Amino acid sequence: MVLYNVTVNIESVVEDEWLHWIKSIHIPKVMATGKFVESKIFKLLHDEGDGSATYSVQFFAASVKQVNEYLETYAPALVQAHMERYKNKHVAFRTLMEEV
């Protein structure tokens, strides 16, 4: 099992709307690709004091091959949609981890 993790720091002024969008639109589109078997979303429990919140959006896949196929075929359009919608309101970084 591998974990494709997207950590997103989102400005508080759009946090509620972003959370609704990520759960109801973005995550279902990622899961509809068929490359992942499960998804989860977590909010980091800390107070940055900078007017933002941080989330870990997690997608679980059976193999690195599945994630790479997602990244090559589907991710560019989905990432672009996120970037356009929340331009200058977020920072995101991605990590790929293997269960040991």
C-alpha positions, 0 to 999 in steps of 0.5 A, a space after each residue: 500500500 502506498 500513500 499519496 499525501 497532499 498537504 495544503 495550507 489554506 487561508 482562513 477566509 476561504 477555509 470553510 468553502 475550500 473544505 466543502 469543495 475539496 470533500 464534495 468535488 475534488 476528492 470524488 473526482 480523484 477517486 473516480 479515476 480508479 487509481 486509489 482505494 481510499 481517501 482521508 482528510 485530516 486537519 492539523 491540530 495547531 494554531 499557526 496564528 497566521 490566519 491559515 489552516 493546514 490539512 493533509 489530504 490522503 489517497 491510498 493506492 495499491 502500488 506506486 504504478 497506480 499513483 504514477 498513472 494518476 499523476 501522468 493522466 489525471 493530476 495535471 487538470 485537477 491540480 490546475 483546477 485547484 490552483 485557479 480556484 484558490 490562487 494566492 490563497 493556498 500553498 500545497 506540497 505532495 509526498 509519496 510514502 510506502 507502507 512498511 
